[in-house]
Every structure is written in structure tokens, then in C-alpha cells.
Amino acid sequence: MIAVTLMVQGTTSDAGKSTVVAGLCRALRRRGLSVAPFKPQNMALNSAVTSDGGEIGRAQAVQAQAAGLAPHTDMNPVLLKPNSDTGAQVIIHGRAIGNMEALEYHAYKQTARDAVLASHNRLATQYQAIVVEGAGSPAEINLREGDIANMGFAEAADCPVLLVADIDRGGVFAHLVGTLALLSGSERARVQGFVINRFRGDISLLQPGLDWLEEHTGKPVLGVLPYLHGLHLEAEDSLPSPASRITSDLAGVVSQPGRMASSSIRGAGEEGKLRIVAPALPHISNHTDFDPLRLHPQVEFSYVAMGETIPAADLIVLPGSKNTRADLGWLRAQGWGNYLARHLRYGGKLLGICGGMQMLGHAIHDPHGIEGEAGSSAGLGYLDFTTTLEPHKQLRNVQGTLAQSGAPLSGYEIHSGVSAGDALRRPFALLDDDRSDGAISQDGQIMATYLHGVFESPPACAALLAWAGLHIPQAFDYHALRERNLERLADALEAHLDMPRILQLLGATT
């Protein structure tokens, strides 16, 4: 069996490539096809641990779920995790091989290309169809030499391409026509049709533009996807906007209505909701940890960006970071040191996750320059441990229980830091592999963990929200919500895309 490959490219970043690929994977799976997602090269700080113990982009893990598969490193063979404006950690086949500046990586692309093609070839022998997600835009002419993310891959794999554009941001016809104009003749020939994403309004008012587009380019419009209000799938990298909060029906996802316990530190938030705040760190990673909190009906969650006033809150969460020492310096410069001291003095709760955990100790040492310039930084000093970054990254999917409540949890570890100190004798979690994780302060106000994804486990999420001050938390099933959204997305694609033509491109008639 050799899979047929179809690639989805976009006129811009955030045009909807990840979403369309996820929806196609679910729609094709529902039709009985064995299908796998694939992204040759991904630049993202949201990642997941795979079944084979590697690291890939979070979006590809969601697409794997849409296809009914466990995530595998072959689904995203090249992952770039930026740790500065010009450099990134390079991950090949799920393993970090080191940091590279942009020009250094450009010279490395031939090796990366070999890894990409090897992964694609392996997938092609296991599945009937592969749906590929491009990166950014194929019209980035300064990046065309040695391209492995868009048309360079499409040419090497000899596959057809769908071109997606976002009408909600405006200029959709210019995006599509301009992108085609910047492609070579062979690349233009690969584009089999257009998909217009996030449309709202009367389709009849758009029809003259669609007719012109087809006549001008000779390419068909294979669908106009509606703006799916309240749809949530994990973001590939950028922080979600406040307007992206789910407001759609959550029936079957939450249970046990509750109320908010009184708190002397609460500000003027939404009535009865637990207020949770996280700093929008410059190098924030795996902020998808907080999606279950953003979407929880009893939580008012907000990120605080540079220069913004830090509001009163019941719980402060320090996120993961790809450059923990630099982000710790940023926190101090933004006044978070004094704010955290006051927050704790008035009874607020504090949780650090991964890099956020490391910040809570006495010091962070990076003798090998894993995340930036080699050196050490003083931590916030709230918990008695120190952290040393080591070349070998720890990657694990884990299960266990919260030490404080016994609530079951699952999550994953992605970190280079090794922490040691007396605070770890009061662990955050007890893991099924006979290890413990994290720490809890003696007074119970501060928790720290290396585990990402802990809020995705309904019992653990409820227990942590109760610890933070929420009385009788509702059980919120984030996995059920994701499944509902994947089904809703597939329904929309079935209704609004030319699925017979897409099946034809994949050599399928199911």
C-alpha cells in the first residue's frame, strides 16, 4: 500500500491550514479511509510527546486524534522551537539536536529535507492517504531556496495542493491571486483549487468574486467554509485572543454546578468565577496547558502582556518557557516580583508549570547554553530547590495522582531541567512509574510541576480549582469538547467543500 498525498497550503499564517487538515483527517476517517496527518517542518512552541517518545508540534497531535491515531514523530519530522529572535532549537524525528541560528539552519536544510522525505515515505507505506499541512505561505520568496515546508515538499513528493485563504482578515482575492503570481509554473500547476475560510454573511454577495477568481486563475473554488463560532482546536503557536473564548453549547462537557468561595483578593471579575492570570512570557511554550482553564465555565482566565496592569486574581500560573532565564528577567522587569509577593501575602495561590516551576526555586543554571547564553540566574526563591539544564531532554507521557487530593491525572513532560532540593520531598504528583513530580510549599499556597496537560484530566482539574478557591467545581471534560469540535469541523467540511473532488485527488471513491 502506497498512500496518496494531498497538501494544504495557506496564503498566510493562520489562514486555517491546521484546522482544514484536522477536519479532513476526521472526515476521511469517518468515510473508512486510513489517513495520517503530516507537517514537514513546523515552527512552534506548543508541542506534544509522541507514542514513540519524541516531540512534535501540538497541532499534529490534534490532527492525529482526528485521524484516530496515536501521535508519532513521523507526523512532524522537523520541529523548530524559537528561543530568540534569530535562533531556535532544532528537533529532528522527535529529538533535539541543538540550537541553530537562522543562517546555520538554512545551510542544514538538505539534512532536514532527508529527514522529511524519510518520514513521509514511512507513512506512505502504512496508510491510504496522507494530508499534509504547509507552513506560513508558499509565496515567501526569500525562503524558497531549499524549501521543505511548502512547494519544495510538494514538488519532491509530487502531490496536489489546496490553497487556503482567510476571508475574515480581508483581501482574500488579493491573497490568492498574489500567491499564485509568486509561484513557479510547475508550482501553480500543483494548485488544484482554493478553499476560502471563515466566511460570514450572505454567500450570494460573494459569488461574483468567486466567479471572477475562477475565470481569472483557471482554478476552481472547492469550498467556502463558514466562520465556526466557538470552535476550539489547540493553537499551533500564537496566544489566543480574548475574543476566542468558547461561548457555544457545552452540554455533555460540564457537570455539577458550583459557586465561588469568597476571597479577600478577588477583583471585579465576572460574578462567581475563579480569576486566573498568567504572564504572556516572550518565550512562552505549551500555553495550550491553559486551554481547559480558558474554556472552563467557572473560570475567568487572562494573559497579561508587556506593559499591561496585572489584575487581582485567585490563582497566578507561571507558564512554561523556551528561554526560562530570559523570561524570568522579563517578569522581574515587568514588576511581577512585587506583585507575586503581595498576591501571596493576601492569600492568593501560585502554580508554576515546567519553566514556571523552575522560576519558583532558588536558582536556574544553564552551564551548556541549552536555552541561550550559558550562565546562572537567581530564581524567585519561593521553593527550596535549584534547577540545572542538561543536554538530554526528558520526554514522557505520564499518569498518576495528585499528592494532595489523590485525584487521577495524566500529562506529559518536555524539559531539559533537572531540579533538586528539599521542597521536592513534598511532591505535587505521585506517578505510576514510581517517581514523584514537583513540589508543594509547606503552607500549601504554592505548587510546582513539570507536567504539561494536567488540567485536561477532569478530576485533577477540579481538584486544582478547588485548591485555588473554587467551591464545588464543575467537572469539565476537555477531551470530550475537543472530540465534539472535531466532529463539528468534519460536518462543516462535508457540507461546504467539494468532497467528491477531494476524494478524487486522493484516488478514493468511498
N, C-alpha and C positions, 0 to 999 in steps of 0.2 A: 504493500500500500504506500503510495506517494501522495502526500497532501497537495491540494490546490491552494495557492496563497492569494489572498486579497489584501491590499494595503489601503489604510485610511490615513490620508494626509490632511493637513489643515492650512488655511491661508494665513493663520496667525496662531500664536499660543492661545490656549483656552478657547479655541473655536468649537470644541466639542469632540475632539478625536477620542479621548479616553472613554467618554460616555457612549459614543456610537459603537466603538469596539466592544464594550461591555454588553450593550444591547444586542448587537449582532451575535455575540457568543451565546447569550441566553436564547435568542430566537432560533438559532441554528440547532442548539442542543434540544430545544423543545420539538424540533422537526426530526429528531432522531439522528442527527449528524454528530460524529465525534469531532470536536473542534477545540483548538488551543489558541490562546492569545499569545502575541509576541510583540516585543518592542526592542528593536536592535540596540538602541542607545537611549538612555534616559538620564536626564539631569534633574535630580530631585533629592530633597532631604527627608521625604516621607518614605520609609522603606518597611519591608516585612521580611521575616525569616521563613525560609522555604522548607519543604519536606526533606530535601537533601542537605539541610544545614548551611545554606548560603543566604545571601541577601539580595533582594530585588526591589524595584520600585513598588510602592504601595498600590498604585493603580493596577499593576499587572496581577497582584494578589486578588484584588476585587474582580478583575476580568476572569481569573481562574475560577473563582467561586461562581461567576456567571456561567462558565462552561462546565461546571460540576467537577472541577479538578482541584487537586492539592497544588499549591504554588510550587514551581520548580525553577531552578536557576536558568535553565534554557529559555524560559519565557522572557527574560531580560538579561542577556549576556553581558551588557556593558552598562554599568550604573556609575554616574559621576555625582559625587556629593560635595558641593562647593563649601570650602572653608575660608575663602577670602574672595575679594573681587576678581582676582585673576587666576586662582588656583582651586583644585578640587582633589578629593580622594578618589582614586580610580579603582573600581571594583570590577573584576573580570570573572565571569562564571561564578558569581557569588562571593568571591574572596578579594579582600583589599590587597592591592599590590603596591600601594604607596601614594604619595601626593605628587601631583604634576601641575606646573604652570600651563597656561593655555597653549603657548608655543611648543612646549615639550610634548603635550598630549597630541598636538597636531602632527608631530613627527611620529608619534606612536600609533597613529590611526591604522596603518596597514596591519599591525599585530591585532588591534581591536577588531578590524574587519574579518580577520581569520576566525576569531572567536565568535563573531556574529554568525558567519556562514556555517560554522560547525554546529552551533546550537540550532539554527534553522533546519539544517539537514537532519539532525537527530529527531526534531519534532515532526518533520515531514514523513518519517518512516513509521510514526505512531498514530497519526490522526488523519482524518479525511480532509479536514480544512484547517487552515491557519489564517487568523485575522490579525493583521499587523497594524500597529499604531506608529505613525511617524512622530517626529519631534519638532516643535516650533513650526517653521514654514519651509517648504522646498525652495522658496524664492530668495533665501538668504544667500545671495550670490557670493559674498565674501567667504562662505563656508563650503562652497561646492567642491573644492579640491579634496579628494579623499573622503567624500561624504559617505557615511554609513547609516545615517539616521532617516533619510528620506529617499530621494530619487536614486542616490547611489546604491542603496539596498535594493530598490525596486528593479533597477537595471540588472544588478547581479543575480537577483532571484527570478528575473523575467516574469514579473507579476503585474496584473492590472491595478489601477489606483482609483479610489474615490476621493474627491476633493471636497472638504467640509468648510463652510464659512458661517460665521455667526452674524445673523442679521440684526440682533439686538444691539450690537455696538455701532451699527451704521456702516454705510459704504460697502454693502455686501457685493454689489456688482463690480465695483472697482477692485475689491479684494480678489474676486475670482478671475476677472479678465486680466488684471495686473499680474497675478501669479502665473497664469498661463503664458503671458508675454515674456516672462523671465525664465521660462523653461526651454531646454533644447527641443529640437524637433522630435527626437525619439522619446523624450520625457513627456511632451504634450500628447503624443500618441498613446501613452500608457493611461492617461486620464480617461476613464470610461464614463464619467458622469459627475454631476455636482449634487451635494446634499446641503441644503440651506437649513441652518439650525436656529432654534429659539425664536420662532416666528409667533407673533401675537397680533391678532386683527383679522380682517376680512381677506381671505385668500384671493378673492376676485380682484381686489385692488392691487395685488402683487402680480397677477397673471400677465399683464402687459410686459413687465420686466422679465419674467421668466421666458416669455416668447422671444423677446429681443435677445436674451442671453443665449438661448439655444440656436437662434438664427446666426448670431454674430460669431459664436465659437464652434458651432457644429457639434456641440456636446449636449447630451440630454440632462435635464434636471431629474434626478432619480428620486427626489422627495423633498418635501418641506416639513421639517419636524416642528411641532408646536412647542412653545415655551411651557415646560412642565413645572408648574408652580409647586414648590415644596419638595421637588425631587432632591434626594441627597445620595451622592456617592462620594467616597473619600477624595479630597483634593490631591492632585499629584504633588503640588509644592506650595503654591501661594496660600496665604492665610485667607479664610473665608471672610466675606464682608458681613456686617451686621444684618443686612437685608436678606442673607441667605438662610436665616433660621427657618426650620421647618414649621409650618403652620397647618399642614394638611392633617387629615384624619389619622389618629394614632390608635384606633381601635385594634385590640388584639396585641398591642405592643406594650401597653402600660396597665397596671392594676393597682389596687389598694390606694385609694385617695388618701392624702395626708395633709398635714398643715405644718407651718414653720414655727419652730420654737423661738421664743423671744430671745433677742441678743442685744446687748448694750452697744455693739459696734456696728449694727446694721445702719445703712444709709437709706435714702428714699428710693428704694428699688421697687420692682413690681411686687404687689401685695402678696405675702405668703410664700415668696420664693427665696431659696438659698442663693446668696450672692457669691459668685466665684470669679476671681480675677487672675489673669495670667499675664506676665510681661511678654510683649511681642519681641523676643530677642532677635537681634540682627541675624544670627545663625541658627534660629530655632529649627529643631528637627522633630519629626514624628508628632507634629501638632494634631494629627488625627487621633491621638490619645484623648483629646478633649471633645471629639465629636459627640460621644454619648452624653456629655455634660451640656454642650450647646443645644442639643435636641431634647433634653430631658424636660418634661412639662413643669417640674418643680424647681428648676434651676434658671437663674439669670446669670449667664456667663458673658464675660467681656475680656477682650485683649486690650492691653494698654501699650500704645506705641510711643516712640520717642517724643518727648515734649508734652505728652498728654498728662493731665492731672490723674493721679492714682485714686480711685474711689474707695470708699469704705466697703468692706467685704467680710463675709464669714470665713471664707477659705481662700488662701492665696496658693496657687500652684506654680512652682518653678519648672518650666518645661525642659526637655532635652535640648542639647545644643551640639552643633558640629565643631564649635570652637569655644569650649567652655570657659577657658580663662579670659578670652576676649569679651565674651558675653557677661561674665562676672564683673569685669571692669566697666562695661556699659551700664549694668544695673546700678553700680555704685555712683556713676556719673549722673544717672537719672534720678537719684535720690531714694532708691529703693532700700538702702541700708537703714536709714532713719525710719522709713515707713514700716518696714518689717518689725523693727524694734517696738514701735508704737502699736502695731497690729497685735503682736503677741502680748504686750503689756495689758491690753484691754480684752484679752481672752480669745483672740482670733486663732484659727488653725492654719497650719502651714504644711504643705506637701511638696517634696521635691522628687522629680522623676528623672532618672538617668543622669544627664548632665546637671539637672536641678538638684539631684541628690548630692552630687559631688560638691556643688557650691555650698551645701549646708555644713560640710566638715571644716577642719582646721586649715587644710592646705590641699592644693592640687599641683602635682609635679608632672611635668612633661619632659623628661630628660632626652627623649629621642625626637622631639619635634613632631609628634604624631598629628597634632591639630594646628600647629603653627610654629612660631619660633620657640625653640627649646627654652625651658625655664620653669619657674615655680610661681604660684600666686597664693596669697593668703585667702582662705575661704571665709565664709560668714561666721563660722565658729559656733554654730548652734548645736552641733552633734560632735561627739568625741571620736573622730576618725580622720584619716588622711587618705588621699587617693593618688595613685601613680598610674599614668597612662603607659601602656605597654604595646609593643608592635602587633601582637596577636589579638585580633578582635574576637570577643566572645559572642557567639550566635547560638541561641537556643529558643525553642518553643517549650514552655513550661506549664505545669499545672501544680496546684497546691491549695493552701488555705491561708486566709488572713490570720496572723498570730493573735490579734486582739479579739476577734469575734468568731473565728472558726469558719467564716464564710468561704465556700469554694471559689477559686479563681483560676483563670488561665491567662497567659500573656506570653511575651517574648522578650528576650534580651538581645540588644545590639550595643555593645560598648567595648571600648579598649581599656577603660579604667579598672583598676583593682583597688578596692577600699579595705582598710584595716584599722581597727580601733575598738575600744571598749563599748561604744554605742551599738555595735553590731551584735552584742550579746542580747539585746532586746530587739529581735528582728521584726520586720514588717510582715513577712510571709514565711511559711514553712512549706517547702517544695517537695514534690513527690519523689525527687531523685536524692532525697536525704540531705539536701542543702537548705540553708536558710537564706533569706534575702533582706537587705535593707535594715532599717533601724527605726525605733520609736523613742522619743525623748522620755525622760523619767516622769515628767508631768503629763505626758500624753498629748501635748499640744502640737507636736511636730512629728511627721512621718516622712520617711525617705525610702525610695525603692528604685532598683534598676529595671523593674518590669514595665514594659510598654503594654498597653491594651487592657489594663486591669479594670477599667470602667466598662468594658464590653461584656464582662461577666455580670449578669443581673444581681446575684446575691452579693458579690463583692462591691458592686456599685452602690447598692442600697446600704450596705454596712458602712462604707466610707462616707456617704452622705449623712447617715445618722451620726457618725463621729463628728462631722463638721457642723452639726446643729440642726439637721432636718428631722423633725419628729414624724414617725411613720412614713418613711419614703415609699413612693410607688416603685414597684418592680418594673424596670424599663428594659425591654429586650431589644438591644441594638441589632443583634444578628437578624431577628425577625423583621425589623424595619428595613435592613439592607435587602433582604430577600423580597420584601414587598416592592421595594423600589426597582429592583432588577426585573421583576415581573411586569411592573407598570411600564418600565422603559421598553421592554421587549414588545409589549402590547402596542406602544406608540409606534415603534419601528414597523411592526406588521401592518399597522393601519395607514402609515403615511409614506413608507418607502416602497419603491418598485421591487418587492421581494422576488418575484419571478426573474427579473433581470439580474439581481444579485446572486441568486441561486445558479443562474446560467453562467455567470462569471466564475463561480466555484465548481462548475461542472456537475451540479446537483439538480435533481428534479423533484426532490422529496417535498 
